[in-house]
Amino acid sequence: MDDKFIKELRKISRDDRRRSEFMIQGMKETLQERKEESLLKRWMRRRKTKKNISERLGSHSSSSHK
């Protein structure tokens, strides 16, 4: 989701039905964009996510392996 989407989402009240519909539409667009990515981009995104998770867990755990 891009910045424009986030700004628009913040303008809509939490009680407004449009907010949930807007969020669902945004998630659908995000998933469609991810499906259309090349294999290399998907692999890099997954690798980045795994790296961030392992770094977060590594800083809190007392184990020495990663």
PyMOL commands that set and color helices and strands:
alter all, ss='L'
color gray80, all
select helices_A, chain A and resi 3-11+17-36+39-60
alter helices_A, ss='H'
color red, helices_A
deselect
rebuild
show_as cartoon
